[in-house]
Amino acid sequence: MVFKIEHFQSDGLRIAFIDEGDGEPILLVHGFASNLTVNWVSTGWIDTLKRAGRRAVAFDNRGHGGSDKPHDPGAYRPASMARDAANLMDQLGITRADVMGYSMGARIAAFLAHDRPERVRAAILGGLGMALVDGMRGEDQIVAALEAPSLEAVNDESARGYRIFAERTGGDLKALAACMRGSGETLAPAELERIRAPVLVAVGANDRVAGSAEGLARLVQGAEALEIPDRDHMQTTGDKVFKQGALNFLARRS
């Protein structure tokens, strides 16, 4: 299904988004080197949420998809990217919403819940556990892979996977390298204690990127952890267990 892509201005950047369905709104924030189509449309998330009676709003993070792509790492601080999310809510007249992010998008969602708690009814952090606190490993190798003259010049296997994914999704490699440099800010346990919205932390059992879901859930008051069986970081995104767990969590929140 093809959805209508719209645009709005956020902090001087043109940001692409879609707004589909009716009912309570849920804001969707995609992961690194992905976009709203790859993360939320192709995986069936938009249709799943609409069938559940939800209004699904998704946007391309700055540096990704149909949004503007600055090459300055300073443009990609999580707080700045979370401000894009809040600005989109303002654009659409949404006072509060559930927010679901995946991987980097989960980091942005966590910063939004921390910085603007009045805007977040509940948060689903997919593909991000203790890496939100401890940081992500291999960032320098990923940057080097993105800035390499060709895929053949990338030797690190994990970083090579990011380069392949970035090329497959049509990413601007310079912008993505800047994003990787600028978006890795963490939240300390004391900062996580300020998050009061209900939180679900969902991580694949074979995910070697996200860190422990249970470990993060223990640091956020009342948070729940969901392990997705037999899934790694890439496979979890559209998994049916993840989808059902998220819907069940939202129903309990309601």
C-alpha positions in Angstrom: 0.0 0.0 0.0 1.2 3.5 -0.9 0.8 6.2 1.7 0.8 10.0 1.1 4.1 11.6 2.1 3.8 15.1 3.5 6.4 17.5 4.8 6.8 20.1 7.5 9.5 22.4 8.9 11.3 21.5 12.1 14.3 23.7 13.3 14.8 24.8 9.7 14.8 21.3 8.3 12.2 19.8 6.0 10.9 16.6 7.6 8.8 13.9 5.7 5.9 12.2 7.5 2.8 10.2 7.0 -0.4 10.4 9.0 -2.7 7.3 8.7 -5.8 6.0 10.4 -8.1 7.3 13.2 -8.2 6.8 16.9 -5.6 7.4 19.6 -2.3 8.6 18.0 0.9 6.7 18.1 4.1 8.3 16.9 6.6 5.9 15.2 10.4 6.7 15.1 12.5 4.5 12.9 16.1 3.3 13.3 19.5 4.3 12.0 19.9 4.1 8.2 16.3 3.1 7.8 13.2 5.2 7.0 9.5 5.3 7.7 8.8 3.0 4.7 11.3 0.3 5.6 10.7 0.4 9.3 7.0 0.8 9.6 5.2 0.3 6.2 7.0 -2.7 4.7 7.0 -4.5 8.0 3.2 -4.2 8.2 3.2 -2.0 11.4 1.1 0.8 9.9 -1.6 -1.7 8.8 -1.4 -3.5 12.1 -1.9 -0.3 14.1 -4.7 0.9 11.9 -6.5 -2.4 12.2 -6.2 -2.0 16.0 -8.0 1.3 15.7 -5.0 3.6 16.1 -3.9 6.7 14.3 -0.3 5.9 13.1 2.0 8.9 12.5 5.5 8.1 11.2 8.3 10.4 10.0 11.7 10.2 8.4 14.4 11.3 10.9 16.6 14.1 9.8 19.4 12.5 7.7 17.1 9.8 6.5 14.5 9.1 3.8 12.7 12.1 2.4 13.9 14.5 5.1 16.8 17.0 4.9 20.2 15.5 5.5 22.7 17.8 7.2 26.3 16.6 7.3 27.1 18.2 10.7 27.2 15.7 13.5 26.0 18.4 15.9 22.6 18.3 14.1 22.0 14.7 15.3 21.9 15.0 19.1 19.1 12.8 20.4 17.5 15.8 22.0 17.4 17.6 18.7 15.9 14.6 16.9 13.3 14.2 19.8 12.4 17.9 19.2 11.5 17.0 15.6 9.1 14.4 17.0 7.5 17.0 19.3 7.4 19.5 16.5 5.5 17.1 14.3 3.0 16.5 17.1 2.5 20.3 17.3 2.1 20.4 13.5 -0.7 17.8 13.7 -2.3 19.2 16.8 -1.5 16.2 18.9 -1.0 17.1 22.6 0.0 13.6 23.8 0.7 10.4 22.1 2.0 6.9 22.6 5.5 6.8 21.1 7.3 3.7 19.6 10.8 3.8 18.4 13.2 1.1 17.1 16.9 1.1 17.8 18.1 4.7 17.3 14.4 5.6 17.2 14.0 4.1 20.6 16.8 6.3 21.9 15.0 9.3 20.4 11.7 8.1 22.0 13.5 7.8 25.4 14.8 11.3 25.1 11.4 12.6 24.2 9.9 10.9 27.3 12.7 12.3 29.4 12.7 15.9 28.0 9.0 16.3 27.3 7.2 13.9 29.6 3.9 15.8 29.2 3.9 14.7 25.5 4.3 10.9 26.0 1.5 8.7 27.3 3.5 5.5 26.9 6.7 4.5 25.2 7.7 1.3 23.4 11.5 1.0 23.1 12.2 -1.7 20.5 15.7 -2.9 19.7 17.3 -0.9 22.6 18.1 -2.2 26.0 21.1 -1.3 28.2 22.8 0.3 25.2 20.7 3.3 26.0 22.8 3.6 29.2 26.1 2.0 28.3 26.4 3.2 24.7 26.7 1.3 21.5 29.8 -0.6 20.5 31.6 -0.3 17.2 30.5 3.2 16.3 33.9 4.2 15.0 34.0 1.1 12.7 30.5 1.9 11.4 31.5 5.5 10.6 34.6 4.2 8.8 32.5 1.8 6.8 30.1 4.6 5.8 32.9 6.8 4.8 34.9 4.1 2.9 35.3 4.7 -0.8 33.5 1.5 -1.6 31.9 -1.5 0.1 34.8 -3.6 -1.0 37.1 -1.5 1.2 35.2 -2.4 4.4 36.7 -5.3 6.3 34.8 -5.2 9.6 31.9 -7.7 9.2 29.5 -5.9 11.5 30.2 -2.5 10.1 30.0 -3.9 6.5 26.4 -4.9 7.3 25.5 -1.3 8.2 27.1 -0.1 4.9 25.1 -2.7 2.9 21.9 -1.7 4.7 22.5 2.0 4.1 23.1 1.5 0.4 20.1 -0.7 0.1 17.8 2.0 1.7 19.3 4.7 -0.6 20.9 6.5 2.3 23.2 9.6 2.1 26.4 8.0 3.5 27.9 11.3 4.6 24.8 12.3 6.5 24.6 8.8 8.1 28.2 9.0 9.2 27.4 12.4 10.8 24.3 10.9 12.4 26.3 8.0 13.9 28.8 10.5 15.3 26.2 12.7 16.8 23.3 10.5 18.0 24.9 8.1 20.5 24.3 10.2 23.6 23.2 8.0 26.6 20.9 8.5 29.5 22.3 7.8 33.0 20.2 5.7 35.5 19.4 8.8 37.5 17.9 10.4 34.3 15.9 7.3 33.5 14.3 7.6 36.9 12.6 10.8 35.6 10.6 8.9 33.0 7.2 8.3 34.4 5.3 7.1 31.4 4.6 3.4 31.1 7.5 1.8 29.1 7.9 -1.5 27.3 11.4 -2.5 26.4 11.3 -5.1 23.6 14.6 -6.8 22.4 15.3 -9.9 20.3 16.8 -12.8 22.2 19.7 -13.0 19.7 20.2 -9.2 19.5 23.9 -8.4 20.1 23.4 -4.6 19.6 20.6 -3.5 21.9 21.9 -4.7 25.3 19.7 -6.2 28.0 16.0 -5.4 27.9 15.5 -6.6 31.5 18.5 -4.5 32.6 17.0 -1.3 31.2 13.5 -2.1 32.4 14.8 -2.3 36.0 16.0 1.3 35.7 12.7 2.7 34.6 9.9 2.8 37.1 7.2 0.3 36.3 8.8 -0.7 32.9 8.2 -4.1 31.3 10.6 -6.2 29.4 9.7 -8.3 26.4 12.1 -10.8 24.8 11.4 -11.7 21.2 12.4 -15.4 20.7 15.0 -16.4 18.0 15.3 -12.8 16.6 18.4 -10.6 16.2 18.5 -6.9 15.8 17.4 -6.8 12.2 14.8 -9.5 12.4 12.9 -8.2 15.4 11.5 -5.1 13.7 8.4 -6.7 12.1 8.2 -9.8 14.2 4.7 -10.9 15.1 5.6 -11.5 18.8 6.9 -7.9 19.0 3.7 -6.6 17.4 1.3 -8.6 19.6 3.4 -7.6 22.7 3.2 -4.0 21.8 -0.5 -4.1 21.2 -1.1 -5.9 24.5 1.0 -3.3 26.3 -0.9 -0.4 24.7 -4.2 -2.1 25.7 -3.1 -2.4 29.3 -1.9 1.2 29.3 -5.4 2.3 28.1 
